[in-house]
């Protein structure tokens, strides 16, 4: 009734897609964009994309690769890509994401090669509670990450809205999104961009 047509897109977990976070293709979003632009269902004027958690990182990444996406709402996402892994801790020496069969640039997960020491460091770090292992992983295990693995949000050709809780246990979006905002300001991003932090929200907002 409001003039929006919605397509829900599964990008992994659902058969026949991969059950693992390894080389999740951006191609699915590219195909969806092609389908929407074709006007097979209804004429589409603009394409926006939204996602939550890993879906938010996927959304930002897709929009940085696909200029037809001109509006982004990313909820509790992240700002750089790491190595893909099976069952969340078995290294694969491949990226979390891929595009046209090629790895999206990523940070190697060296911390998973010494998993025992990594878990011990997490348990001894008083800044991280029992549910914040993933927060520890992203904050502490990639201290010298390169700019190559950063999601190039400045390439997005449209408006960007980012929503996050003030403290995000599973994924430190509350730290990632201000970093993104600084990049957009430094790059003089020409589209509307805003980050809203909810003080009393959780990862799922």
N, C-alpha and C positions, 0 to 999 in steps of 0.2 A: 504493500500500500504506500510505502514511503519512496518507492522508485528504485529500490536496491534489489538486485538479483544476486543470490548467494550460491557459490559453489564450494562445498566442503571437500578438501583434498587430503587424502591419506598419503604420506610420503615415506613411511616405513612401518613395520610391525604387521600390517595387514597383508595377507597373502594376495598375490604372489611377490610382494615386496620383501626386502630383506628384514629379517627379524633382529638384526644387529645394527649398532651405530657405526657402520663402516661404509664409506662411499655412498651415502644417501644422495640420490641424484637431484640436482636442481632442475633437471630435464622435465620432471613431472610438472613443475610450475610453468616452465616454458611451454609445454604442450597445452596446459590449461589456458594460458594467455592466448595462444594461437587459436584455440577453440572459441574463446570468448570474442576475440577480435573478428572471427569469421562471420559473426552474426547469424549462425545457424539456428539459435534459439530466439534471440531478441537483439536488436541493435544495442551495443554497449558504447557509452561515451567515454568512460574512464574506468580503470581497473585499480582497485585497492586490494591490499592483502593484510591479514591479521593473523597472529599466532601467539600461543602461550608457551612459556618455558623453552624447550628445544624448538618448538614451532615458531617462537619469536626470533630466535637466532636464524632459523631457516628463512623466515620472512625477510629479515634485514639483508641476509645474504642474497636471496633471490632478487630482491629489489635492486641490489647493487650490481647485479648481472643483467637484469632485464629492464630496459628503460621504459617499457610499456606500463610498468607498475608505477602509478603516480600518486599513491597514497598508502602509507604504512602505519599500522598500529601494532606495536610490539610490546607484549606483556611479559615481564619477568624473563627477559632474554639475556644475551651476552654479546660481547664485542670482538672475540677472536675465536679461531678454529683450532681444535686440537686433533691429535691422532685418533683415528677410530679404533675401537676395541670390541672384542666379543665379551659378552656377559659383564661389560663395564670395567674389566680389569686385565683382559688378555690382549696384549699388544698385537697389532696387525701390520704395522709399518705402512699404513694407508691413511688417508684423510677421513675425517668424519663425513665429509661431503665430496661430491664429484660433479663435474659439468662436462657433458659430451664425452664421457668416459675417462676424463682426466681428473686427477686429484685437485681439489681446491687447496691452495697453500695452507699448511698447518704447522703447529708446533709438535715436535716429537714428545711422546709421553715417557720420558726417561724415568720418571718416578715410579712407573709401573714395573720397571725391570728390577727394582729393589722394593717390592711391595711391602715386605715386612718392616723395613726401616721407615717407609712412608707412613704406614699405619701407626707405628710407634710414635713418630713425630706428631701425628695428628692427635693422638690420645694425650700426649704430654703438653700440648699447646692449650693453655687455659682460655684462649680467645675463641675456641671452637667447641661447641657442645656436642652431645652424642648424635644429633641429627645433622650436623654441619660438616660431614666428611667431604661432600662434594664442594662445599664452599672452601674448605681448606685446600683441596686439590687444585682448584682454579686460581686461588689467591697465592698459594705458597709453592706450587710445583712447577710454575713457569715464570721464574723471576726474571729471566733474560730473554723473553720472547722477542721475536723480530717483528718489524712492521709488516712483513709479508703475510703473516697469519691474521692480521687485523681485518675485520670486515670493513670494506671500503664504503662506509655509509655516505661519504661525500659524492659518490657516483650516482646516488639515487636521484631520479628525475621527478621529484614530487615531495609532498608534505610528509613529515615524520612525527608521530606521537609515540612516546615511550612511557609506559606505566610500570611502577615497581613498588614493592614494600620497602619500608625503611631498613629492615634487616631481612635479607633473603637467605634462608638456611640452605636450600638445595643448590642455588646458583646465585652468586653475588651480583645480581642485576643492579642493586643499589649502588655499587661501585662502578659497574660497567657503563651504565647509562650516563652518569656525569662525565665519564671519559669521552663518550660519544659526543655529548653536547660541546665539550671543549674543542674536539676535532672540527665539528661543524662550524663553530664560531671562528676558529683559526682559518678554515678554508673558505670563509665567507659564503657559506651554503645559501643559495638564493631562494630556497623554498621555506615554508613555515616549518618550524621544528620546536618541539617542546618535550620536556621530561617532567612527569608528575610523580612525586614520591608520596605514598600513603603511609602515614606513621603507624597506623594500627592494623595494617593488612598483613596477610601471609603470602607465600610464594604464589598461590593460586588466586590471589587478590580477591 
